[in-house]
Amino acid sequence: MLKYCISNLASVISQGCEGTKGTNCQALTKRLSVEQTLAKMMENELENDVIAGDELENIKQSWIAEQNEYQARISEKDQEDWKSNFSYLGGLDISFIVGDDVNACACYVVIDTNLEVVYKDTAMVKMIAPYIPGFLAFREATFLIDLVDAQMKIKPEVTPTALLVDGNGVLHPRQCGIACHIGVATGLPTVGVAKNLHQIQEYGEQFTRENVKERFSNLNTPGEHITLATSEGKILGAALKTSANSSNPVFVSVGSGLSLASALELVSKVSKYRVPEPTRQADLMSREFLRLNHPTQRQKQPLKHIKGDKHSQDENKL
């Protein structure tokens, strides 16, 4: 896929960027340089942690331009035919081999109204792009999108009403997290559900751990939430209490294709524990796949059943 992109970009540029404006031609040239750098990394000509400063900056600027394009296509409104009573919901997550930040298992599950898994798919994947805070989508989104696309072709009858993604949506420095990329690419309503707060200091005091902890401590009932708004008053997401036994929130934000109110309602409906069931099952199944196929000494020890209540005690510590 990467080589195909490079070939197409090189072809356009070699033809003098025919049909493109000057600024677009410059952008294509920069993007080609980025893709070539990533291709070298994939072929082990460059190490992920040894990227020249100018190359890293080119990568970031190219990705920011793409995020801006995606951001313009995000919808934070419910679709006309939106129904909160879902038939199926999807969950997406990626788990890494212990001690390895390159090789991982991507997992996609679909659950029904009884919160039972009716479809699952896993794939071992190799990260090509470096990890840069704020750009997780460029490292992981493609693998997850491929799993959803495969399900829609192989078993379209279980295509979910919405996708829940382990990560952020518009609760992001450029309001375009991994859930936004997946939502725009798949065309499905998508929700970002993160276990950790993305502290975006430039957006104001509501994005500090201290502020969230203080306000969240006043919530007692599952389904209650506090909003996370910029200093200008724009609401980007919410810290949601999903379980009576959970002392920590999950951070919910729109990916695309629905409102924040609908996103919060969905997450609340499918949460038996702190983490909502679609992403919880995707996390558990991806880690179980790695335990069976790429075990460490610790992972070779017996694992509790994935539906056991005891596991929820560990989740509450996340």
Secondary structure as GFF3:
##gff-version 3
##sequence-region A 1 318
A	DSSP	alpha_helix	2	14	.	.	.	ID=ss1
A	DSSP	alpha_helix	22	42	.	.	.	ID=ss2
A	DSSP	alpha_helix	53	71	.	.	.	ID=ss3
A	DSSP	beta_strand	89	96	.	.	.	ID=ss4
A	DSSP	beta_strand	103	111	.	.	.	ID=ss5
A	DSSP	beta_strand	117	126	.	.	.	ID=ss6
A	DSSP	alpha_helix	137	154	.	.	.	ID=ss7
A	DSSP	three_ten_helix	156	158	.	.	.	ID=ss8
A	DSSP	beta_strand	162	166	.	.	.	ID=ss9
A	DSSP	alpha_helix	178	186	.	.	.	ID=ss10
A	DSSP	beta_strand	190	194	.	.	.	ID=ss11
A	DSSP	three_ten_helix	201	203	.	.	.	ID=ss12
A	DSSP	three_ten_helix	205	207	.	.	.	ID=ss13
A	DSSP	alpha_helix	209	216	.	.	.	ID=ss14
A	DSSP	beta_strand	225	229	.	.	.	ID=ss15
A	DSSP	beta_strand	235	240	.	.	.	ID=ss16
A	DSSP	beta_strand	250	256	.	.	.	ID=ss17
A	DSSP	alpha_helix	260	269	.	.	.	ID=ss18
A	DSSP	alpha_helix	277	293	.	.	.	ID=ss19
A	DSSP	alpha_helix	310	315	.	.	.	ID=ss20
###
